[in-house]
Amino acid sequence: MVVMLFLLLGISLTVSQDRNDASGTESIQFSKATPEIIGVYEEKTTDRPSLIARLKAAIANNESVIVSEDSVNELEDDIAVGETDSTFTLLKCNETKDAITYARNWPREQVEVSEVEGVRLIAQVEVVELLPTENLLATSSVSSPAIPPLTETIKMELARLPLLPQKLSSPTCLDSEIIGVNLAGELMFNSDAIAYRSRPALELIGYARDGFPIYGSHTGVTDECGGYEVAGQYRYSVGSDRTQFIGCYYGEPQSFIGE
């Protein structure tokens, strides 16, 4: 009987405690926690020459790589072809000539570039009649055949450039924006280079003031003047990433007549 009383008392206390807990229950709010940033992924880029060096080292150490040695060599050749000028320097003289005024007086037609007496002659060529044809016919008999007019070719010299220019030990500054003439005898301004970028590397465009030839667009490495050698022969070129033909002269520049 006593045991039963204790059991009833325990049950009564338990029910009372549950009711109190139910009436005094606090609401729990769940907040969205901000995740902790452990680390940030940073994409690393490797330049192609460094990549080639690493691949070659891996091949030499017999490491497992997914490219062959031939493929690495081809990649290196592509870079060599695509290298751009790294030493090009625009070297202007302290005093420069008035290129604009001189260009206005340059002949617009009948200018030729030819080899005469061991030099490259740039001259305006004009053919003149010494005696008009109608005068010859008037003084000749009717039965005489037609007499061609007597003419003379006059060359007005504009410039002389060396046929075999010699490369100097150090470059010479640019004293004018006019750096040479093209094959048609037109003046070449240094800033005209962009207009010639479509010309292939083996196409001769003209001649610089020092006599060295200027060729089409070249994508390889050049010296500070924008030139390079082919089979031991020096030449200037149109740079694929330059706005000027040349940065300086590696030969002795020649003045044009009347400058």
C-alpha positions as a Python dict, from the first residue, in 0.01 Angstrom:
ca = {
    (1, 'M'): (0, 0, 0),
    (2, 'V'): (285, 234, 89),
    (3, 'V'): (452, 148, -241),
    (4, 'M'): (140, 242, -430),
    (5, 'L'): (123, 579, -258),
    (6, 'F'): (483, 656, -351),
    (7, 'L'): (417, 561, -715),
    (8, 'L'): (107, 785, -735),
    (9, 'L'): (301, 1073, -581),
    (10, 'G'): (583, 1034, -836),
    (11, 'I'): (344, 1032, -1130),
    (12, 'S'): (170, 1347, -1000),
    (13, 'L'): (498, 1534, -966),
    (14, 'T'): (608, 1434, -1320),
    (15, 'V'): (284, 1558, -1480),
    (16, 'S'): (305, 1886, -1294),
    (17, 'Q'): (667, 1940, -1407),
    (18, 'D'): (576, 1870, -1772),
    (19, 'R'): (295, 2129, -1760),
    (20, 'N'): (528, 2391, -1617),
    (21, 'D'): (782, 2317, -1886),
    (22, 'A'): (514, 2345, -2156),
    (23, 'S'): (387, 2679, -2030),
    (24, 'G'): (734, 2831, -1984),
    (25, 'T'): (899, 2701, -2301),
    (26, 'E'): (1116, 2961, -2474),
    (27, 'S'): (1115, 2980, -2856),
    (28, 'I'): (1445, 2903, -3019),
    (29, 'Q'): (1544, 3114, -3321),
    (30, 'F'): (1777, 2956, -3574),
    (31, 'S'): (2004, 3209, -3752),
    (32, 'K'): (2182, 3146, -4078),
    (33, 'A'): (2546, 3124, -3991),
    (34, 'T'): (2803, 3284, -4216),
    (35, 'P'): (3042, 3018, -4340),
    (36, 'E'): (3404, 3064, -4249),
    (37, 'I'): (3629, 3117, -4552),
    (38, 'I'): (3908, 2868, -4520),
    (39, 'G'): (4109, 2986, -4824),
    (40, 'V'): (4082, 3151, -5161),
    (41, 'Y'): (4175, 2971, -5482),
    (42, 'E'): (4408, 3177, -5691),
    (43, 'E'): (4457, 3082, -6052),
    (44, 'K'): (4821, 3093, -6146),
    (45, 'T'): (4927, 3162, -6499),
    (46, 'T'): (5258, 3049, -6639),
    (47, 'D'): (5420, 3213, -6938),
    (48, 'R'): (5500, 2984, -7231),
    (49, 'P'): (5881, 2999, -7202),
    (50, 'S'): (5859, 2894, -6835),
    (51, 'L'): (5621, 2614, -6929),
    (52, 'I'): (5864, 2489, -7193),
    (53, 'A'): (6151, 2492, -6944),
    (54, 'R'): (5947, 2291, -6695),
    (55, 'L'): (5840, 2038, -6958),
    (56, 'K'): (6198, 1993, -7076),
    (57, 'A'): (6314, 1941, -6718),
    (58, 'A'): (6041, 1683, -6664),
    (59, 'I'): (6141, 1495, -6981),
    (60, 'A'): (6509, 1503, -6881),
    (61, 'N'): (6423, 1358, -6537),
    (62, 'N'): (6207, 1085, -6695),
    (63, 'E'): (5901, 1219, -6517),
    (64, 'S'): (5557, 1126, -6638),
    (65, 'V'): (5441, 1393, -6883),
    (66, 'I'): (5164, 1389, -7139),
    (67, 'V'): (5358, 1559, -7419),
    (68, 'S'): (5649, 1435, -7624),
    (69, 'E'): (5986, 1607, -7665),
    (70, 'D'): (5902, 1680, -8030),
    (71, 'S'): (5588, 1864, -7924),
    (72, 'V'): (5787, 2076, -7680),
    (73, 'N'): (6038, 2164, -7952),
    (74, 'E'): (5757, 2264, -8188),
    (75, 'L'): (5610, 2487, -7917),
    (76, 'E'): (5948, 2650, -7868),
    (77, 'D'): (5982, 2710, -8243),
    (78, 'D'): (5640, 2879, -8250),
    (79, 'I'): (5751, 3117, -7977),
    (80, 'A'): (6075, 3198, -8161),
    (81, 'V'): (5879, 3290, -8473),
    (82, 'G'): (5631, 3497, -8279),
    (83, 'E'): (5881, 3692, -8069),
    (84, 'T'): (5845, 4067, -8099),
    (85, 'D'): (6095, 4347, -8088),
    (86, 'S'): (6246, 4400, -7745),
    (87, 'T'): (6536, 4636, -7828),
    (88, 'F'): (6372, 4882, -8070),
    (89, 'T'): (6452, 5241, -7973),
    (90, 'L'): (6342, 5565, -8140),
    (91, 'L'): (6655, 5779, -8148),
    (92, 'K'): (6587, 6133, -8271),
    (93, 'C'): (6847, 6404, -8319),
    (94, 'N'): (6823, 6721, -8112),
    (95, 'E'): (6778, 6926, -8429),
    (96, 'T'): (6554, 6794, -8704),
    (97, 'K'): (6479, 6907, -9059),
    (98, 'D'): (6148, 7049, -9177),
    (99, 'A'): (6010, 6738, -9342),
    (100, 'I'): (5665, 6880, -9420),
    (101, 'T'): (5793, 7176, -9621),
    (102, 'Y'): (6041, 6959, -9809),
    (103, 'A'): (5774, 6701, -9894),
    (104, 'R'): (5556, 6971, -10051),
    (105, 'N'): (5831, 7046, -10303),
    (106, 'W'): (5902, 6681, -10386),
    (107, 'P'): (5792, 6585, -10741),
    (108, 'R'): (5465, 6394, -10751),
    (109, 'E'): (5539, 6204, -11073),
    (110, 'Q'): (5813, 6090, -11309),
    (111, 'V'): (6048, 6002, -11023),
    (112, 'E'): (6258, 5690, -11073),
    (113, 'V'): (6503, 5492, -10863),
    (114, 'S'): (6793, 5352, -11066),
    (115, 'E'): (7154, 5241, -11038),
    (116, 'V'): (7391, 5488, -11202),
    (117, 'E'): (7769, 5506, -11173),
    (118, 'G'): (7789, 5291, -10862),
    (119, 'V'): (7516, 5474, -10669),
    (120, 'R'): (7142, 5448, -10629),
    (121, 'L'): (7009, 5757, -10798),
    (122, 'I'): (6670, 5906, -10718),
    (123, 'A'): (6581, 6157, -10988),
    (124, 'Q'): (6291, 6317, -11167),
    (125, 'V'): (6295, 6212, -11530),
    (126, 'E'): (6158, 6440, -11799),
    (127, 'V'): (6158, 6382, -12173),
    (128, 'V'): (6158, 6705, -12377),
    (129, 'E'): (6138, 6765, -12751),
    (130, 'L'): (6430, 6954, -12895),
    (131, 'L'): (6243, 7039, -13216),
    (132, 'P'): (5867, 6996, -13250),
    (133, 'T'): (5753, 6740, -13511),
    (134, 'E'): (5539, 6990, -13705),
    (135, 'N'): (5845, 7209, -13769),
    (136, 'L'): (6037, 6912, -13905),
    (137, 'L'): (5753, 6826, -14141),
    (138, 'A'): (5729, 7184, -14260),
    (139, 'T'): (6096, 7196, -14355),
    (140, 'S'): (6099, 6853, -14518),
    (141, 'S'): (5974, 6756, -14863),
    (142, 'V'): (5634, 6598, -14904),
    (143, 'S'): (5785, 6273, -15027),
    (144, 'S'): (6008, 6233, -14720),
    (145, 'P'): (5902, 5976, -14458),
    (146, 'A'): (5777, 6097, -14123),
    (147, 'I'): (6062, 6212, -13905),
    (148, 'P'): (6036, 6128, -13535),
    (149, 'P'): (6078, 6421, -13300),
    (150, 'L'): (6416, 6483, -13151),
    (151, 'T'): (6397, 6436, -12776),
    (152, 'E'): (6626, 6450, -12479),
    (153, 'T'): (6588, 6281, -12141),
    (154, 'I'): (6667, 6512, -11855),
    (155, 'K'): (6724, 6377, -11505),
    (156, 'M'): (6698, 6616, -11215),
    (157, 'E'): (6886, 6456, -10928),
    (158, 'L'): (6701, 6437, -10596),
    (159, 'A'): (6922, 6207, -10390),
    (160, 'R'): (7214, 5964, -10409),
    (161, 'L'): (7222, 5656, -10188),
    (162, 'P'): (7508, 5406, -10157),
    (163, 'L'): (7460, 5079, -10343),
    (164, 'L'): (7669, 4890, -10089),
    (165, 'P'): (7613, 5065, -9755),
    (166, 'Q'): (7846, 4982, -9469),
    (167, 'K'): (7714, 4913, -9123),
    (168, 'L'): (7851, 5146, -8856),
    (169, 'S'): (7972, 5037, -8514),
    (170, 'S'): (7695, 5239, -8346),
    (171, 'P'): (7360, 5376, -8466),
    (172, 'T'): (7295, 5731, -8587),
    (173, 'C'): (6999, 5946, -8484),
    (174, 'L'): (6710, 6043, -8710),
    (175, 'D'): (6734, 6405, -8826),
    (176, 'S'): (6408, 6401, -9024),
    (177, 'E'): (6073, 6225, -9037),
    (178, 'I'): (6158, 6143, -9400),
    (179, 'I'): (6362, 5824, -9367),
    (180, 'G'): (6384, 5709, -9731),
    (181, 'V'): (6205, 5653, -10061),
    (182, 'N'): (5992, 5365, -10187),
    (183, 'L'): (6040, 5191, -10521),
    (184, 'A'): (5810, 5441, -10692),
    (185, 'G'): (6031, 5729, -10582),
    (186, 'E'): (5786, 5856, -10321),
    (187, 'L'): (5910, 5987, -9989),
    (188, 'M'): (5871, 5754, -9693),
    (189, 'F'): (5779, 5911, -9361),
    (190, 'N'): (5877, 5711, -9055),
    (191, 'S'): (5519, 5709, -8928),
    (192, 'D'): (5392, 5558, -9256),
    (193, 'A'): (5496, 5211, -9140),
    (194, 'I'): (5143, 5108, -9045),
    (195, 'A'): (5032, 5140, -9407),
    (196, 'Y'): (5290, 4878, -9509),
    (197, 'R'): (5216, 4613, -9245),
    (198, 'S'): (5033, 4395, -9495),
    (199, 'R'): (5345, 4361, -9710),
    (200, 'P'): (5518, 4022, -9673),
    (201, 'A'): (5859, 3999, -9509),
    (202, 'L'): (6039, 3919, -9835),
    (203, 'E'): (5892, 4210, -10032),
    (204, 'L'): (6129, 4500, -10099),
    (205, 'I'): (5952, 4829, -10020),
    (206, 'G'): (6221, 5092, -10061),
    (207, 'Y'): (6552, 5225, -9937),
    (208, 'A'): (6646, 5416, -9624),
    (209, 'R'): (6862, 5728, -9633),
    (210, 'D'): (7171, 5523, -9548),
    (211, 'G'): (7116, 5294, -9846),
    (212, 'F'): (7000, 4984, -9661),
    (213, 'P'): (6683, 4826, -9804),
    (214, 'I'): (6348, 4829, -9625),
    (215, 'Y'): (6141, 4511, -9642),
    (216, 'G'): (5789, 4411, -9541),
    (217, 'S'): (5643, 4300, -9211),
    (218, 'H'): (5883, 4100, -8994),
    (219, 'T'): (5763, 3924, -8678),
    (220, 'G'): (6102, 3822, -8541),
    (221, 'V'): (6351, 4003, -8323),
    (222, 'T'): (6527, 4313, -8459),
    (223, 'D'): (6795, 4545, -8328),
    (224, 'E'): (6734, 4892, -8186),
    (225, 'C'): (6703, 5044, -8534),
    (226, 'G'): (6442, 4791, -8649),
    (227, 'G'): (6680, 4591, -8867),
    (228, 'Y'): (6813, 4238, -8889),
    (229, 'E'): (7040, 4032, -9113),
    (230, 'V'): (6951, 3777, -9379),
    (231, 'A'): (7239, 3574, -9522),
    (232, 'G'): (7480, 3833, -9386),
    (233, 'Q'): (7297, 4125, -9550),
    (234, 'Y'): (7151, 4394, -9326),
    (235, 'R'): (6800, 4527, -9386),
    (236, 'Y'): (6527, 4725, -9216),
    (237, 'S'): (6174, 4596, -9181),
    (238, 'V'): (5817, 4690, -9107),
    (239, 'G'): (5750, 4583, -8749),
    (240, 'S'): (5426, 4399, -8674),
    (241, 'D'): (5390, 4596, -8349),
    (242, 'R'): (5565, 4922, -8436),
    (243, 'T'): (5429, 5250, -8568),
    (244, 'Q'): (5767, 5356, -8718),
    (245, 'F'): (5980, 5200, -8989),
    (246, 'I'): (6310, 5252, -8809),
    (247, 'G'): (6437, 5381, -8478),
    (248, 'C'): (6776, 5493, -8604),
    (249, 'Y'): (7025, 5443, -8890),
    (250, 'Y'): (7296, 5180, -8885),
    (251, 'G'): (7457, 5331, -9192),
    (252, 'E'): (7560, 5685, -9285),
    (253, 'P'): (7240, 5874, -9374),
    (254, 'Q'): (7246, 6087, -9690),
    (255, 'S'): (7085, 6428, -9732),
    (256, 'F'): (6839, 6487, -10014),
    (257, 'I'): (6896, 6770, -10260),
    (258, 'G'): (6745, 7093, -10137),
    (259, 'E'): (6703, 6999, -9771),
}
